[in-house]
Amino acid sequence: MPSSLEFVSGISLVPSDSPARELLAAAAARAGLRVVDGLEEASLALVDLTAPGGLAAGQALLDAALAAHLTLVVLVAPGESHFATAQSLKPADVLTTPVAMHELAWRLQCAAERHVEREEQARSQEDLALLLELTADYAETSDVEVLLHGVTRRLAEKLDIARATLVMLGRSAEEGIIVAASDDPALKDLRIDLSRYPEIREVMRTGKPVVMLEASTHPLLGDVERRAVAARGIHAIAALPLPIRGQVRGVLLLRAAGRRRTFTPREIDFLTTVAHATAVALRNASVLQSVRGQTEAEKTARLAAEEQAASFKPYQLFFAHVSEGVAILDDKACVLSLNPSGAAMLDVDAPDVRGRHLHQVTQPVDENVLMELVTTAARGEARSGTDVEVCTRTGRRLTLSMSAAPLRDEEAATILSFRDVTDARRLEDELLQTKDFLERLIDSSVDGIIAADLKGRIILFNKGAEALCGYTAQEALGGGFSVHQLYPPGVAKRVMAMIRAPEHGGKGRLSLIREELMHRSGERVPVNMTASIVYEGGREVFSVGIFTDMRARMQLERKLSDVETRLEESEKSAVIVALAGTAAHELNQPLTSVMGYAELLKRKLKEDDFAWKPVDIIYREAERMAEIVRKIGKITRYETKSYMGAQQILDLDKATSHED
């Protein structure tokens, strides 16, 4: 059977000696077709009813074996009767003579396109019919070996290929098992080395189809494989994956030889669909026996459970009105009875679950927790308040709080009660997360945070408070520790009075104040603090304070004060030095004049003169003043001494002593 690439291989003229041959050759060339003599290579036929014997040749053409795959274009003379004659041939198109070459070319091209569409539709119908047949066989046939051979045989016949093979993967990546081949019904369970089949290994690696249109030169094959393919006359190879549960478990392998030289994209799509259907059939066949066995076992168990459940009618009347789920289990943990609340909780019908194992009904996330609960009850021990996460049949995830206890009855082993605590557990988790967050936030604060109840017992003591007071949180939260121990005597009561008073930030609030805390070592720690009272329904519940350690800040303030004092003294010294320099400069000149004139007077007077002694006193006092001025000029620092009681004056000797 030709492939879709050969749907329009040529056009034939009927009868062959028609005078329209020259016109047909020109029109066919223009339409991209070639004129052929035999019908074997033709897809179109131009029937010339104007030629002698044209009608007989056309009718003979309809009786030929290849007529079903031919599209006819009829050439007639003008006239209604000629058109009626042409309709007996069921042509795709009718043209009247004389006809222009370009019109004939266009009509032939349209006929060729309709031929391709018709052949494609026919192929699609054939593919669909075969797929339906295979699907029916998959559903009805229980003999897997016969089924698989039938699949490969039908594919080989339909595609006209040399061989179709089903290869399943072995235990290792290098081993394959041929389970069916189109050309040998007896071939099965033949183990092959996959190192010789690179196309199969490539499908295993990628999970996608592998198509080699020119197999003898394809780069995926090695030299040995290429020579083997060429020797067997194989033109093309197609390998399609058989996916089972998301993994490639086998390969549908097809080889084209002889007339079949390639695979079309449509055929690859069809083969991919067949491969998937075959994979589903293989999967279903592998579990068919186990499913049948399970079905029979479930049926038997259900009947037994229904008989046993009949003896629990008094219990059922009571359990039917209980809001909690209640299930009665036999000694194998299979359900004998389930009350309406439990059935609604698990999204099941109570009659349908009788005889089913508890795991099938509840689908627990952790089977061990549930089985430990049931097993413990079966041993005669009651268990309660065990949380079990389950998944209902509708996909809901629930947290059930379960309790189990033994039943002293020959027909049953355990009574199981459960209630939905999904929302409660979620709320608990959210509260725990919030609590953990707040605790981490409080502990990460550098400030001390202390809370106490109305009796002074500490209920919160963060890391910052530990650093401030020297006590650990464990010590502070102990029953015998009071918040009064953290303050100097009387301060705690005064602080509480300030919090309750409206003058310090409003009732129940205390604005920033400076206080002291008592360190464990006895040291008084200066702090800035704010505080408030927490109310609940207008009632005082506890107080909380936030404390900032001021020791480092106060030490810095003292250092700044010392620096300011030294700066002031330095400024004073600078003023004194500047003043002393000015005074010395200004006094030196008049003193020099006084001393000079006193010296002149002494030279003119004699010692026995009346004026000589006073002049000598003036000269010596001027010298003493000059010495004082010299000291004033050498002042470099501010030094004082007492003078007349509490008054202080500059001490010239000390202020200039460093010069000596």
C-alpha positions in Angstrom: 0.0 0.0 0.0 1.5 3.4 -1.0 2.4 5.9 1.7 0.9 9.3 1.8 3.9 10.7 -0.1 2.8 8.7 -3.1 -0.9 9.7 -3.1 -0.5 11.7 -6.3 2.3 10.0 -8.2 1.0 10.7 -11.8 -1.8 11.1 -14.2 -2.9 8.7 -16.9 -4.7 9.5 -20.2 -7.7 7.3 -21.1 -7.8 6.2 -23.9 -4.1 6.4 -24.3 -4.3 7.4 -28.0 -6.5 10.4 -27.2 -5.5 13.6 -29.2 -5.5 15.5 -25.9 -2.1 14.0 -24.9 -0.1 17.0 -25.9 -2.5 19.4 -24.0 -2.4 17.1 -21.0 1.4 17.0 -21.0 1.6 20.8 -20.9 -1.1 21.2 -18.3 0.3 18.4 -16.1 3.8 20.0 -16.2 2.3 23.3 -15.1 0.3 21.6 -12.2 3.4 19.8 -11.0 2.2 16.3 -12.2 3.7 13.8 -14.5 1.9 11.8 -17.2 2.2 8.0 -16.9 1.1 5.3 -19.2 0.0 2.6 -16.8 -2.6 2.8 -14.1 -0.3 1.2 -11.5 1.6 4.5 -11.1 -1.4 6.8 -11.5 -3.5 8.5 -8.9 -5.4 10.7 -11.4 -6.9 9.8 -14.8 -8.1 12.1 -17.6 -10.9 10.4 -19.5 -11.5 11.9 -22.9 -15.0 11.1 -23.9 -14.6 13.1 -27.2 -12.1 10.5 -28.4 -13.2 7.4 -30.3 -13.8 4.6 -27.7 -13.5 7.0 -24.8 -16.7 6.0 -23.1 -15.9 2.3 -23.3 -12.4 2.9 -22.0 -13.8 4.9 -19.1 -16.3 2.2 -18.2 -13.6 -0.4 -18.4 -11.5 1.7 -16.0 -14.3 1.7 -13.4 -14.2 -2.1 -13.4 -10.4 -2.3 -12.9 -9.0 -3.3 -9.5 -7.2 0.0 -9.1 -10.3 2.1 -9.8 -11.0 2.6 -6.1 -7.7 4.6 -5.7 -8.2 6.7 -8.8 -9.6 10.2 -9.2 -11.2 10.9 -12.6 -11.4 14.1 -14.6 -13.6 13.8 -17.7 -13.3 15.8 -20.9 -16.6 16.1 -22.9 -18.1 17.9 -25.8 -20.6 20.7 -25.1 -24.1 19.6 -24.6 -26.4 18.4 -21.8 -26.4 14.8 -23.1 -22.6 14.6 -22.9 -22.7 15.8 -19.3 -25.2 13.1 -18.5 -22.9 10.5 -20.0 -19.9 11.8 -18.0 -21.9 11.5 -14.7 -22.0 7.7 -15.1 -18.3 7.6 -14.5 -18.7 9.6 -11.2 -15.8 12.0 -12.0 -14.3 14.5 -9.6 -14.5 17.2 -12.4 -15.9 17.6 -15.9 -14.5 20.0 -18.6 -15.9 20.8 -22.0 -13.8 21.1 -25.2 -12.1 23.1 -26.3 -10.4 23.8 -23.0 -7.5 26.2 -22.4 -4.2 24.7 -21.1 -4.1 26.9 -18.0 -7.7 26.0 -17.1 -6.9 22.3 -17.4 -3.8 22.7 -15.3 -5.8 24.4 -12.6 -8.6 21.7 -12.7 -6.0 19.0 -12.5 -4.3 20.6 -9.5 -7.7 20.9 -7.7 -8.4 17.2 -8.5 -5.0 16.2 -7.1 -5.7 18.1 -3.9 -9.1 16.4 -3.5 -7.4 13.1 -4.1 -4.9 13.7 -1.4 -7.7 14.7 1.1 -9.8 11.6 0.2 -6.8 9.3 0.6 -5.9 10.9 3.9 -9.5 10.5 5.2 -9.5 6.9 4.0 -6.3 6.2 5.8 -7.6 7.9 9.0 -10.7 5.8 8.8 -8.6 2.7 8.4 -6.4 3.7 11.3 -9.4 4.3 13.5 -11.0 1.1 12.6 -7.8 -0.9 13.4 -7.4 1.0 16.6 -11.0 0.1 17.6 -10.4 -3.5 16.7 -7.2 -3.6 18.8 -9.0 -1.9 21.7 -11.8 -4.4 21.6 -9.2 -7.3 21.6 -7.4 -5.7 24.5 -10.7 -5.7 26.5 -11.9 -9.2 25.6 -8.8 -11.3 25.1 -7.3 -12.9 28.3 -4.5 -14.7 26.4 -1.8 -12.0 26.4 0.6 -13.9 24.2 -2.0 -14.4 21.4 -3.1 -10.8 21.8 0.4 -9.3 21.4 1.2 -11.4 18.4 -2.1 -10.3 16.8 -1.1 -6.7 17.4 2.3 -7.0 15.7 0.8 -9.0 12.8 -2.0 -6.5 12.1 0.5 -3.6 12.2 2.8 -5.3 9.8 0.0 -6.1 7.4 -1.5 -2.6 7.5 1.8 -0.8 7.0 3.3 -3.3 4.6 6.5 -3.6 6.6 9.0 -6.4 7.0 8.5 -6.9 10.8 6.9 -5.5 13.9 8.2 -6.6 17.3 7.3 -6.0 20.9 10.3 -5.8 23.2 9.9 -5.6 27.0 12.8 -4.4 29.2 14.5 -7.0 31.3 15.9 -6.7 34.8 19.0 -4.8 33.7 19.3 -1.8 31.4 21.2 -4.0 28.9 18.7 -6.8 28.6 15.5 -7.0 26.5 12.9 -9.7 26.0 11.0 -10.1 22.7 7.5 -11.0 23.7 5.9 -11.0 20.2 6.9 -10.7 16.5 4.7 -10.3 13.5 6.4 -12.9 11.4 6.7 -15.7 14.0 3.8 -16.7 16.3 6.0 -19.0 18.3 8.6 -16.4 19.0 8.3 -15.3 22.7 10.5 -14.7 25.7 13.6 -14.3 23.6 16.3 -12.4 25.5 18.4 -10.0 23.5 21.4 -7.8 24.2 20.2 -4.1 24.0 23.8 -3.0 23.3 23.1 -4.1 19.7 19.9 -2.0 19.5 20.8 1.7 20.0 17.4 2.8 18.9 15.8 0.9 21.8 18.3 2.4 24.3 17.6 5.9 22.9 13.8 5.4 23.5 14.6 4.2 27.0 16.7 7.3 27.6 14.4 10.0 26.2 11.0 8.3 26.5 10.2 9.6 23.0 9.8 7.9 19.6 12.9 7.3 17.5 12.5 7.3 13.7 15.4 6.5 11.3 14.2 7.3 7.8 17.6 6.4 6.3 18.6 3.6 8.7 21.7 2.5 6.8 23.3 5.9 7.2 21.7 7.1 10.5 24.3 8.5 13.0 22.7 6.7 16.0 23.8 3.3 14.6 27.3 2.1 14.7 29.3 0.7 11.8 28.3 -2.9 12.7 24.6 -2.0 13.0 24.7 0.0 9.7 26.2 -2.9 7.8 23.6 -5.3 9.3 20.7 -3.0 8.4 22.0 -2.6 4.8 22.5 -6.4 4.5 18.9 -7.0 5.5 17.5 -4.4 3.1 16.0 -2.3 5.9 15.2 1.2 4.7 13.6 2.7 7.8 13.3 1.9 11.6 10.7 3.2 14.0 10.8 2.6 17.8 7.9 3.7 20.0 7.9 3.7 23.8 5.4 1.6 25.9 4.9 3.8 29.0 3.6 2.0 32.0 3.0 4.1 35.2 5.2 6.9 33.9 8.2 4.7 32.9 9.2 3.2 29.6 8.7 -0.6 30.2 8.9 -1.7 26.6 9.3 -0.7 22.9 7.3 -1.3 19.7 9.9 -1.8 17.0 9.1 -1.6 13.3 11.3 -2.1 10.3 10.5 -1.1 6.7 12.0 -3.0 3.8 11.2 -3.8 0.2 8.6 -1.5 -1.3 8.1 0.3 2.0 10.9 2.8 2.3 9.8 5.2 5.0 7.3 6.1 7.7 5.1 9.3 7.4 4.4 11.6 10.3 0.7 10.5 10.3 1.8 6.9 10.6 4.2 7.7 13.5 1.3 9.4 15.3 -0.9 6.4 14.8 1.8 4.0 15.9 2.4 6.1 19.1 -1.3 5.8 19.9 -1.2 2.0 19.4 1.9 1.8 21.6 0.1 3.7 24.4 -3.0 1.4 24.1 -0.8 -1.7 24.1 1.0 -0.4 27.2 -2.3 0.1 29.0 -3.4 -3.4 27.9 -0.1 -4.9 29.3 -0.6 -3.1 32.6 -4.2 -4.2 32.9 -3.3 -7.8 32.0 -0.5 -7.8 34.7 -3.0 -6.9 37.4 -6.1 -8.7 36.1 -5.5 -11.9 38.1 -4.7 -10.0 41.3 -7.8 -7.8 40.9 -10.0 -10.8 40.3 -8.6 -12.4 43.4 -9.1 -9.2 45.4 -12.7 -8.9 44.1 -13.6 -12.4 45.2 -12.0 -11.9 48.6 -13.7 -8.6 49.1 -17.1 -10.1 48.2 -16.6 -12.9 50.6 -15.4 -10.5 53.3 -18.4 -8.3 52.7 -20.9 -11.1 53.1 -19.2 -12.2 56.3 -19.2 -8.7 57.6 -22.9 -8.3 56.9 -23.7 -11.4 58.8 -21.6 -10.3 61.7 -23.0 -6.7 61.6 -26.5 -8.1 62.1 -25.7 -8.9 65.7 -24.8 -5.3 66.4 -28.2 -3.7 65.8 -28.6 -2.7 69.4 -25.3 -0.9 69.2 -26.1 0.7 65.9 -29.3 2.3 67.2 -27.3 4.0 69.8 -24.3 4.9 67.6 -26.6 6.3 64.9 -27.4 9.4 67.1 -23.8 10.0 68.2 -22.0 13.0 66.6 -18.7 11.2 66.7 -17.7 8.6 64.2 -17.9 5.0 65.5 -16.7 1.9 63.8 -16.7 -1.7 65.0 -13.8 -3.8 63.7 -13.3 -7.5 63.6 -10.1 -9.2 64.7 -8.5 -8.4 61.3 -9.2 -4.7 61.5 -12.0 -5.0 58.9 -15.1 -2.8 59.3 -18.2 -4.6 60.6 -20.2 -1.5 61.3 -19.8 2.3 60.7 -22.3 4.9 62.0 -23.7 7.7 59.9 -21.5 10.4 61.4 -18.4 8.4 60.6 -19.5 7.7 57.1 -20.2 11.4 56.5 -16.8 12.3 58.0 -15.0 9.9 55.7 -17.1 10.6 52.6 -18.2 7.0 52.2 -21.5 5.0 52.3 -21.7 2.8 55.4 -23.0 -0.4 53.6 -20.2 -0.2 51.0 -17.3 -0.3 53.5 -18.5 -3.4 55.4 -15.8 -6.1 55.2 -13.2 -3.6 54.0 -9.9 -3.1 55.9 -9.7 0.0 58.0 -6.8 1.2 55.8 -8.9 1.2 52.7 -11.6 3.2 54.4 -9.5 5.8 56.1 -6.4 5.9 53.8 -4.1 7.1 56.6 -1.0 9.2 55.9 0.9 7.2 58.5 -0.3 3.6 58.6 1.9 2.7 61.5 0.1 5.1 63.9 -3.4 3.7 63.0 -2.3 0.1 63.2 -0.5 0.5 66.5 -3.8 2.0 67.9 -5.9 -0.9 66.6 -3.4 -3.6 67.6 -3.1 -2.2 71.1 -6.9 -2.3 71.5 -7.0 -5.9 70.1 -4.6 -6.9 72.9 -7.1 -5.7 75.5 -5.6 -2.2 76.1 -7.7 1.0 75.6 -6.1 4.0 73.9 -7.5 7.5 73.5 -6.7 10.8 72.0 -4.4 9.6 69.2 -4.3 12.0 66.2 -4.3 10.3 62.8 -4.1 12.1 59.4 -6.4 10.5 56.8 -7.5 11.2 53.2 -11.1 10.7 52.4 -12.4 9.3 49.1 -13.1 12.8 47.8 -9.5 13.9 48.5 -10.1 15.8 51.8 -7.2 15.7 54.3 -8.5 15.4 57.8 -6.9 15.1 61.3 -9.0 12.6 63.4 -8.6 12.2 67.1 -9.1 8.4 67.5 -9.8 6.2 70.5 -9.9 2.4 70.5 -11.0 -0.1 73.1 -11.5 -3.9 73.0 -15.0 -5.4 72.7 -15.6 -8.5 74.8 -17.5 -10.3 72.0 -16.7 -13.4 70.0 -17.6 -11.7 66.7 -15.7 -8.4 67.1 -12.4 -7.3 68.4 -12.4 -3.4 68.6 -14.6 -0.4 68.8 -13.1 2.7 67.3 -14.4 6.2 67.8 -13.1 9.3 66.1 -13.9 13.0 65.8 -12.7 15.6 63.3 -10.1 17.9 65.0 -8.6 19.3 61.7 -9.6 23.0 62.4 -8.7 22.7 66.1 -5.2 21.3 65.3 -4.7 23.9 62.6 -5.6 26.7 65.1 -3.2 25.1 67.7 -0.4 25.1 65.1 -1.1 28.8 64.2 -1.1 29.8 67.9 2.1 27.9 68.6 3.7 29.5 65.6 2.5 33.0 66.9 3.7 32.2 70.4 7.2 31.1 69.1 7.4 34.2 67.0 6.6 36.5 69.9 9.0 34.7 72.2 11.8 35.0 69.7 10.9 38.7 69.2 10.9 39.4 72.9 14.1 37.5 73.5 15.9 39.3 70.7 15.2 42.7 72.3 18.3 44.3 73.8 16.0 46.0 76.4 14.9 44.2 79.4 11.2 43.1 79.3 9.7 42.0 82.6 6.1 41.1 83.3 4.5 40.2 86.7 1.1 39.4 88.0 -0.7 41.4 90.6 1.0 39.5 93.4 4.5 40.4 92.1 5.3 36.9 90.7 7.3 37.3 87.5 5.7 35.6 84.4 8.1 37.0 81.7 11.8 37.6 81.9 13.7 38.0 78.6 17.4 37.8 77.8 17.7 41.6 78.1 16.4 41.4 81.7 18.9 38.6 82.5 21.7 40.9 81.4 20.3 43.8 83.5 19.6 42.0 86.7 22.1 39.1 86.7 19.4 36.4 87.2 18.5 33.7 84.7 14.9 33.4 83.4 14.6 30.1 85.2 15.5 31.7 88.5 13.2 34.7 88.0 10.3 32.6 86.9 10.6 30.4 90.0 7.8 30.4 92.5 9.7 32.1 95.3 11.0 35.1 93.2 9.2 38.5 93.4 9.4 41.6 91.2 10.1 43.6 94.4 13.6 42.0 94.6 14.5 43.8 91.4 14.0 47.3 92.8 15.5 49.2 95.7 13.2 49.1 98.8 9.9 50.9 98.2 10.5 51.6 94.5 8.2 48.8 93.2 5.2 50.1 95.0 5.9 53.7 94.0 6.2 52.6 90.3 2.8 50.8 90.5 1.2 53.9 92.0 2.6 56.0 89.2 1.3 53.5 86.6 -2.2 53.6 88.1 -2.2 57.5 88.4 -3.3 59.5 85.3 -0.5 62.1 85.6 2.3 60.0 84.1 1.0 59.1 80.7 -2.6 58.1 81.5 -4.2 55.5 83.7 -2.5 52.2 83.3 0.5 53.7 81.4 3.8 55.1 82.6 5.8 57.4 80.4 9.6 57.4 80.3 11.2 57.8 83.7 14.6 57.2 85.2 14.8 54.5 87.9 17.3 52.0 89.3 17.2 48.2 89.3 19.1 46.0 91.8 21.6 43.7 90.2 22.2 40.3 91.7 25.6 41.5 92.8 24.1 44.4 94.8 25.0 47.0 92.2 22.3 49.6 91.4 21.7 49.7 87.7 20.3 53.0 86.3 17.6 52.4 83.7 15.1 54.3 81.6 11.8 52.6 81.9 8.2 52.6 80.6 5.4 50.4 81.9 1.8 49.6 81.5 -1.0 47.4 83.0 -2.7 44.8 80.9 -6.4 44.6 81.4 -8.9 41.9 80.6 -12.5 42.9 80.6 -11.6 46.0 82.7 -9.8 43.9 85.3 -6.1 44.3 85.9 -4.3 41.1 85.0 -0.6 41.8 85.0 1.9 44.6 84.5 4.8 44.8 82.1 7.9 47.0 82.0 10.5 47.8 79.4 13.9 48.7 80.8 16.9 50.3 79.0 20.3 50.0 80.6 21.7 53.5 81.1 25.1 52.5 82.5 27.0 52.9 79.3 25.2 56.2 78.6 25.9 57.6 82.0 29.5 56.6 81.8 29.7 58.4 78.4 28.0 61.5 80.0 30.6 61.5 82.8 33.4 61.4 80.2 31.8 64.3 78.4 31.5 66.3 81.6 35.2 65.7 82.4 36.1 66.8 78.9 34.0 69.9 79.3 35.7 70.7 82.6 39.1 70.3 81.1 38.1 72.4 78.2 36.9 75.2 80.5 40.2 75.1 82.4 42.1 75.1 79.1 40.1 78.2 78.0 40.8 79.9 81.4 44.5 79.2 81.0 44.5 80.5 77.5 42.8 83.7 78.7 45.3 84.1 81.6 48.3 83.5 79.3 47.0 86.0 76.8 46.3 88.5 79.5 49.7 88.0 81.2 51.5 88.4 77.9 49.6 91.7 77.2 50.2 93.0 80.7 53.9 92.2 80.6 54.3 93.9 77.2 52.4 97.0 78.3 54.1 97.3 81.7 57.6 96.8 80.5 57.9 100.1 78.7 56.8 102.5 81.6 58.9 100.4 84.1 61.9 100.7 81.9 61.4 104.5 81.8 61.0 104.7 85.6 64.1 102.7 86.2 66.1 104.7 83.7 65.2 108.1 85.2 65.7 106.7 88.8 69.2 105.6 87.7 70.0 109.1 86.3 68.8 110.8 89.5 71.0 108.4 91.7 74.1 109.3 89.6 73.5 113.1 90.1 72.9 112.7 93.9 75.3 111.8 96.6 74.5 109.2 99.2 74.3 111.8 101.9 71.8 113.9 100.0 68.3 114.0 101.3 66.8 112.8 98.0 69.2 109.9 97.3 67.4 107.4 99.6 63.9 107.9 98.2 65.3 107.7 94.6 67.1 104.4 95.6 63.8 103.0 97.0 62.0 104.0 93.7 64.7 102.2 91.7 64.7 99.0 93.8 60.8 98.8 93.8 60.8 99.4 90.1 63.3 96.4 89.7 60.9 94.3 91.9 58.0 95.3 89.7 60.0 94.4 86.6 60.6 90.9 88.1 56.9 90.6 88.7 56.2 91.6 85.1 58.8 89.1 83.9 56.9 86.3 85.9 53.6 87.5 84.5 55.0 87.1 81.0 56.0 83.5 81.7 52.5 82.4 83.0 51.4 79.2 81.1 48.8 77.7 83.4 46.0 78.7 85.8 47.1 78.2 89.4 45.6 80.1 92.4 46.2 80.6 96.1 44.1 81.9 99.0 44.1 85.6 99.7 42.2 87.3 102.5 39.9 84.5 103.6 38.0 82.6 100.8 39.2 84.9 98.0 41.5 83.3 95.5 44.2 85.1 93.5 46.7 83.9 90.9 49.8 82.2 92.3 52.6 83.5 90.1 55.2 81.2 91.4 53.2 78.0 90.6 51.8 79.4 87.4 55.4 79.9 86.2 57.2 77.1 88.1 57.5 74.8 85.1 59.8 77.3 83.5 62.4 76.9 86.3 
